[in-house]
Amino acid sequence: QVQLVESGGGLVQAGGSLRLSCAASGIRFSISAMGWYRQAPGKQRESVATIGSGGGANYADSVKGRFTISRDNAKNTVYLQMNSLKPDDTAVYYCNVIPRGVNGWGQGTQVTVSS
């Protein structure tokens, strides 16, 4: 069973930075594509960034140039470096395997950006 544990969120002022981590278990991490997602209050969950097993990354237009996704296969961990944060980035951030299939979601990590 897949287990995903997100961490690294917090309260930061606009323009600040945070680095999120997601530790995964129960999967063959090194051959799995991974993604970061976020859900703001009253909004649907949306994809933020994805990374393939080979390291190729894609980003939502809203975060391009500000966020960087990376992975450490030795640690079964995927990261999201978030710079130049904006109040609109406030959300609960989740990671998951791609494709998610029947996998559930972890508890997420709250990111709050104050103006």
Disulfide bonds with the S-S distance in Angstrom:
Cys22-Cys95 1.74
